[in-house]
Amino acid sequence: MRRPPGPRLRLCLLPSVWLGSVRLDGAGQIELDQLATSARPRGLPVLDTRERGTEFRELSVRSALNSAAATHMGFWSINPYIGCEFGCSYCYARDTHRYTVERHAARGGLVAERDAALLSKPAVDAFERHILVKRNLAAVLTRTLEPARVGSAAIVIGTATDPYQPAERRFAVTRSVLEALLPFHRLHLGIITKSPLITRDIPLLREISAKHRLKIHISLATCDGALLRRLEPRTPMPHARIRALAQLTAAGLDAGVLVAPIVPLLTDSRAGLGRLFAAARTANAARVNGGVLRLGPTARKKFLAQIAAEFPELLPRYEKHFSHSSSAEPAYRKALSRRLHRLQEEFGFPVGGMTSDVDAIKGTDAEADEQMALLI
């Protein structure tokens, strides 16, 4: 049978939309009790809880990348989680968690009766007790990543919170992000973590390194386990991180040590840093770079409380030097830069890295010891 002349119509099958319950009034008119359930605040749904009281809440995101212009860091960044179970006393990302919760509360995205625990807990504690999980991050990244826009700048995973914190075992958001990045080509990627859990993804990381430029940074402040426990009560021990570093380098991956933060008066001695450099060399690290402690408003409160509890004799000096600034004094940073450069040369690592933005000053290491001791 021939189709009649004239324009043809095509019918499209549209997805159904839930408009809520309805009822008929006496005149036969349909009234809607609600327009859509999505119009009501959903809060941040609880995905899981730990025995120690930590909650994991789903945070649906519309963007995956933090631009270099927005962070003023010179690179793009991805953070699969906001908040971190490791709860390091000096972590600057406590402020990021606070801003996120405040923004959602201001937009009406939190429900008082359901989110009371999150809204009432001090920001300094909520960071490690209410972890926000970006479960849709990989899907958003796949849809929105524009390599031409990123250009030659690096995309670093884990700049604010650890991408391989314990939550990653349960939710695998970081792995999904890596899988989303794999199909692209010639990106400059970086990963920062304190966790040996990264070794789980060695096969995937090797695939990524074959298509992209990938650098892995194992973050470690000191090889002194007892001291580390007084600063980072719940992070993996130094020997576990060094062992993970050795596994990464043995797999042919470009991996090094990020000595961050270097804590004045506690982890900045030449002897302590020397032991860390030696351990990195044994694990065949590609590099060792470092950066000094900085304290934002929320992190300062947590860190100074930790110093008061563990190192009370140092508290007055920290209060003096960090009461009006988030950074140590410039002269201290210069002296520390010189120390790191000398250690890099001594152990055969590339000189520079995070400390290269501070002009090195000539002098002996003994002079650096004296200068650093006087500053903070």
N, C-alpha and C positions, 0 to 999 in steps of 0.2 A: 504493500500500500504506500502510495506516494505521500510525503509530508506536505501539508498545505503551505502555500507561500506565506511570507510575512516573517516578522521577527520571532525568534525562538526564545523561550524562557528556560532558564536553568534553576533548579531548586537546590539550595544548599542546606545541608543538615547542620543545624547549630546546636551547641551544647546546651543542656538544660540549666536553668538558674533557679536556685531555691529562694522563694520569696516569703517563706514563713507560712504559718497557718492562716486559713481564710474562713469566712463564714458568710451566709446569705442573710440579708436583712429582709423585712417584710415586703419591700418593693422589688426584690429580686436583684439588688445591687450587691456586687462583691466588695467586701472591705478587707483590707490587708492589716493584720495585726502588727506586722513588721515588714519593712521593705527587704531587708537582707540581714542575715546573721552577721555578715562581715562588717556591717555598719557599726556593730557594737564593739567596744574595746575587747580584744582578745587577751591582753596581757602578754607575758612571755611564758609560754607553756613549759612546765617542768617535765624534763625528759627522763631524769634519773636522780637518785640521791645516794650519798655515801653514809656509812654508819657514823662517821665523825660529823655529819651534819651538812656536808657540801651538797649544794643543789646544782644541777645542770639544766639550763633553760635555753629553749630554742629562740634564736634571733634570726629572723628572716631579713636578708639584706637585698638592696637594689643595686649595689655596686660592689665590685670585688677588689679593685685596686685603689690604694691611696697614692695620689700623684706626688711626684717630687716637689712640685710647686706648693702643694698643701702641707707637706711635712717638713719642708726646708732641709731635707736630708741629702739631696743630690741623687736619689734613686726612688723607684717605685716600691711599694711594699704591699704584702698580703698577710693578714693575720686571721687564721682559721678560727681562733677563739678570742674572746675578750674576758680577761680574768685568767688566773693561773693557780692550779693547786700547789705548785711549788712554793708560792708565797714568799719569795725572797724579800728580806727586810728592806732592801734599798730599791726595789723595782719601781722605776719611774712610771710604768704603765698603769699604776693605781689611778692616776688622774684620768687616763683614757677610759677606764671602766666607769668612773664617776660621771664623766661627761656623757657617756652613752646612756646610763640610767636616767640622768637628769633630762636628757633630750627626749627620751621616750615618755617620761612622766609629764613633761610639758605639752607633748602632743596628745595626751590622753591615752597613750598606748599601754598604760599600766592600770590594773584594777585594784583598788584599795584593799578589798577583802581577800583577793587571791594573792596579791603581791606584797602583803604587809611585811613579810620577813625581809624582802629585798629593799623596800622603801625605808624600813626602820633601822636596818643595820648600818653602822657607820661605814663610810666609803672605804676607809682604810682596811676594814675587815671584809666587806662585801667582795672585794677584788678576788680573794682566795676562797670564799664560801659560796659565791653565786657565779658560776662559770657560764658565760653566754656562748652558745654553740651555733656557728653559722652553717647550718646543715645544707642550705641551698647555694653555698658559695661556689662550688665547682660548676654548677649549671649556669650561674650568673657570669662566671669567668669565661666559660666557653662562648656565651652569647655576646659578651661585650669587649673582650680583649682585642685591641687593634695594635698589632706589632708596629705598624708605621708610626703610630702616635707615641709609643714607648721609645722607639728609636734604638740608640745604642746604650741607653741607660739600663742599669740593672733592675731586676725585680727581685726583691729580697723577701723571703718567707720567714716570719717570726721575729719581726723587729720590736713588737710590743709585748707579746706573750709567747711562751714556748709552744711551737707547733707540734712537739712530741711530748707534751705533758701527759700525765696518766689518762686524761680524758680521751686521748687519741686512740687508745686501745679499744675503747667502747664505740666511738663515733667515726673514726677514720676519715675525718674531714681533710686533714693534710694529705693523706694518700689520694683522696679524690681530686684534690687540687693538682697534685703532681700528674695524675692521669689525664686531667684536662689540659695541662700544658704540653704533654708529650706530642700531640699531633702538630703543634706549631714547629717552626724552624728557626734556628740561629738566634734564640733569645739568650740574654745574659741573666742567669739565675743565681740566686744565693739562698742558703738556708742557715739559720742560726738556731742552735739548740743546746741544751744541757743534758739531753736524755739519750742513753744508749738505745732507746726504742727506734732510733733512726736506722739502725742496722737491719730492722725488719724489711726495709724498703730497698736494700742494696740492689737487687735485680732491676727494680724500676729505676733507681737512680743511675744505674749504668746505661740503661736505654736512653734516659734523658741526656746524659753527658755525651752520648754519641751524636745527638742532634743539636744540642745546645751547649753553651758555655756555662758550666755549673761549678760553683765554689761552695763548699760546706765549711761552716765554722762551728767547732765545738767550744762552747763557752765554759770557761773554768777560771775561777779567781785565784785559787791556791791549791797546792798539792797536800796541804796540811788538813787532813780529814776532820780532826777535832776542832780546828779553827773554823772550817767551813760550816760545821754543824751549828756553830754559834751565830753564824750570819745567814745561813740558808738551811733551816731545820729539816726541810723535806725534799731536798734535791738529791740526785744520785751522787754517790761518793766519787772522789777524784779518780781512784783506780778504775772504776767502771767506765768513766768517760774516756780515759786514756786508752783503755782496752777497745772501746767502740771506735775511737780514732784510728787505732791500728788496723781494725777490721775494714774500715772505709778505705784507707790508703792501700791495704793489701788487695782490695778489689779494683784498684786502679783509679779510684776517685780522687779528685782534687780537694783535700781536706786539711784544715789547719786548726790552730787554737786561737780563740779570742779571749784574751785576759781582760774580762770586763764584768763588773767594774773593778778597777784597782782601788782598793779602799785605803785611804791615807792612814798611816800609823799601824795598820794591821796586815795588809798584803803587799805593801810596796817596797819591802826591803830587798836589797840586791840578792841576799842569800835565798830568800823565799822565791823570788822571781826566777833566780837561776835554776832552782830545782824544777820549776815548772817548764822552763825552756829545755832542760835536759830530758824530761819525760816526753815532751813533744818531739824532740829529736829521735828518741828511741822508737817512737811510734811512726816515724817517717813522715811527720807533718810537713805540709808544703810551706807553711808560714806560721808565724806567731805575731799577732798584733795585739795592742792593748789600748784601753781608754779609761780615764779616771772617773771616779764616782761623781754623779750629779744627782741632785735631789729636788724634785718638784714639790709643790705644797703638800700633797697627800703622802707621798713617799717619805718626806722629811719627818712627818709625825711618826710613822711606823719605825723608821730607821733609828731615830733618836731614842725612841722607847727601847729598842733592842740594845743600843749602846748603853743606856742607863742600866739595863738588867744584866748585861754580860761584861761590859767594860766601863764601869761607872767613873773610873779615874780619867777617862778620855772625854767624857761628856762635855765639860766646860769648853774644851778646845773645839769640839765639833759645833757646839751651839754658837760659839763666837764666829766661826768661819762660814757657817751655812745658814745663819739666821736671816741674812738679807740677800743671799745669792744661791742659785742652784749649783754653782760650780766652785771648785777650788780656785785659789788665787793663780793668776797667770804665771808668776814666778815658779810656783810649785809645778805647774803643768810643764813648763820648760825643762825643769830639772828632771822630771819623770820621763819626758820625751828623750832626753839625753841618755838616761839609764837604759831605756828600752832599746834605743838604737845601738848602744854598745853591746847589749846582750844579743841582739839580732846578728851583729857582726861576729861575735864570739862563737855562736852556735851555728853559723852558716845559713841563716835565714835571710830572705830579702829585707832590706832596711826600709822602714817607712810604715805605711799602712795607716791605721787610725790616728797615729801620733804625728803624721807628716804635716798636719795643718799648723803645728806649733814649730816655730823656727828653733832648730837645735842650736845650743850655745856651746862654745868650746870650754873645755875644762876637764878636770879629772873626776873620777867617780867619787872620790873622797869629798871633793867639793860639792858634788851633787847631794851626797849624804847629809852634809852640814846644812845646805840650803833647804832641803826638804824637811829636815827636822825642825827648822826654825819657823816654817811657814804655817803649819797647822797644829 
